[in-house]
């Protein structure tokens, strides 16, 4: 009886280890199959990125920008004096910002007129 029990446990352990080995091999095979598909997807994404980058470069080329400048003549480049740069601390203090704008003779949008 002891021999039969030992043999049955040996066969069941052998079956379990064989099953786990085959399962692991199936996982590896599944991943090997996915590698070419994933590499093709990566190549497609890179190609789309190149196409989009080409479109951006074509749009931003100086000749094209000069062509569309005639469509938007009301837009202009601001002078350095017109650009207002706010530091983090000043952006949190609206009173200081209003005082600085009043000194320049400008007015904040949404501010009360004196």
Backbone torsions as a table, in degrees:
resi	resn	phi	psi	omega
1	UNK	NA	-36.2	179.7
2	UNK	-65.9	-39.3	179.6
3	UNK	-64.7	-41.0	-179.8
4	UNK	-64.8	-41.1	178.8
5	UNK	-65.4	-43.4	178.0
6	UNK	-64.4	-42.0	-179.9
7	UNK	-65.8	-40.9	179.2
8	UNK	-65.5	-43.1	178.4
9	UNK	-66.3	-37.0	177.5
10	UNK	-63.4	-45.1	-179.4
11	UNK	-66.0	-40.4	179.9
12	UNK	-67.7	-40.9	176.8
13	UNK	-65.4	-41.7	177.3
14	UNK	-61.6	-42.1	177.4
15	UNK	-64.1	-41.4	179.6
16	UNK	-63.8	-46.9	-179.0
17	UNK	-67.3	-36.2	176.5
18	UNK	-65.0	-42.7	178.6
19	UNK	-62.3	-45.6	-178.7
20	UNK	-66.1	-36.6	177.5
21	UNK	-64.4	-44.5	179.0
22	UNK	-66.2	-37.0	177.6
23	UNK	-63.6	-43.2	178.3
24	UNK	-65.1	-39.8	177.3
25	UNK	-64.0	-38.6	176.9
26	UNK	-64.1	-40.6	176.8
27	UNK	-61.7	-44.4	178.4
28	UNK	-62.5	-41.8	179.3
29	UNK	-65.4	-40.5	178.7
30	UNK	-61.8	-41.4	178.3
31	UNK	-68.3	-37.4	177.4
32	UNK	-64.5	-33.3	177.6
33	UNK	-70.5	-35.4	-177.7
34	UNK	-75.7	-20.6	-177.1
35	UNK	-58.9	-50.0	179.1
36	UNK	-63.7	-36.5	179.1
37	UNK	-64.5	-44.3	-179.7
38	UNK	-67.4	-38.8	178.8
39	UNK	-66.4	-33.9	176.0
40	UNK	-67.4	-41.3	177.4
41	UNK	-62.9	-41.3	178.0
42	UNK	-63.3	-42.2	177.9
43	UNK	-62.9	-39.3	177.8
44	UNK	-64.0	-42.8	179.6
45	UNK	-65.3	-40.9	177.8
46	UNK	-64.1	-38.5	178.3
47	UNK	-65.8	-40.6	176.7
48	UNK	-63.9	-39.8	177.4
49	UNK	-61.9	-41.8	177.7
50	UNK	-63.1	-41.8	179.9
51	UNK	-64.8	-42.2	178.8
52	UNK	-67.1	-40.2	177.7
53	UNK	-62.6	-38.6	176.8
54	UNK	-63.7	-42.5	178.4
55	UNK	-63.0	-39.5	178.8
56	UNK	-64.7	-44.5	-179.9
57	UNK	-64.8	-37.5	176.8
58	UNK	-66.1	-37.7	-179.6
59	UNK	-70.7	-37.6	-175.1
60	UNK	-89.0	2.3	-179.9
61	UNK	-67.8	147.2	-174.3
62	UNK	-58.4	-37.7	179.6
63	UNK	-61.4	-42.2	179.7
64	UNK	-69.1	-39.0	178.6
65	UNK	-64.3	-35.6	176.3
66	UNK	-69.8	-33.8	177.2
67	UNK	-64.4	-44.2	-178.4
68	UNK	-80.9	-10.4	176.8
69	UNK	-65.4	-30.7	178.3
70	UNK	-71.0	-22.8	178.3
71	UNK	-76.6	-30.0	-177.6
72	UNK	-119.4	65.0	-177.5
73	UNK	-72.4	-17.6	-178.6
74	UNK	-76.0	-14.9	178.1
75	UNK	-85.5	143.3	179.9
76	UNK	-141.5	160.6	175.3
77	UNK	-82.2	132.3	179.6
78	UNK	-75.7	150.0	173.1
79	UNK	-77.2	160.5	-178.9
80	UNK	-61.2	-30.8	-179.8
81	UNK	-70.2	-24.6	-178.1
82	UNK	-84.6	-14.2	-178.0
83	UNK	-84.9	125.6	179.7
84	UNK	-107.2	116.7	-179.6
85	UNK	-104.4	123.3	-178.9
86	UNK	-107.3	127.2	173.1
87	UNK	-77.7	167.1	-176.1
88	UNK	-61.6	-41.2	-178.5
89	UNK	-69.3	-39.0	-178.9
90	UNK	-71.5	-33.3	179.1
91	UNK	-64.6	-25.2	179.3
92	UNK	-85.9	-12.2	-179.7
93	UNK	-113.0	91.2	-176.2
94	UNK	-66.6	-23.5	-179.6
95	UNK	-66.3	-44.4	179.0
96	UNK	-65.1	-35.6	179.8
97	UNK	-67.1	-41.6	178.6
98	UNK	-64.3	-41.3	-179.8
99	UNK	-64.2	-39.7	-179.5
100	UNK	-66.8	-37.7	179.2
101	UNK	-71.4	-34.8	178.8
102	UNK	-66.4	-34.6	178.3
103	UNK	-64.9	-33.5	179.8
104	UNK	-83.6	-9.4	-178.7
105	UNK	84.2	12.6	178.5
106	UNK	-101.0	174.3	-178.7
107	UNK	-135.9	142.7	177.8
108	UNK	-74.3	147.4	175.6
109	UNK	-72.4	130.1	178.5
110	UNK	86.5	1.5	179.6
111	UNK	-87.5	156.2	178.1
112	UNK	-74.7	136.8	178.1
113	UNK	-83.7	138.3	179.3
114	UNK	-76.0	NA	NA
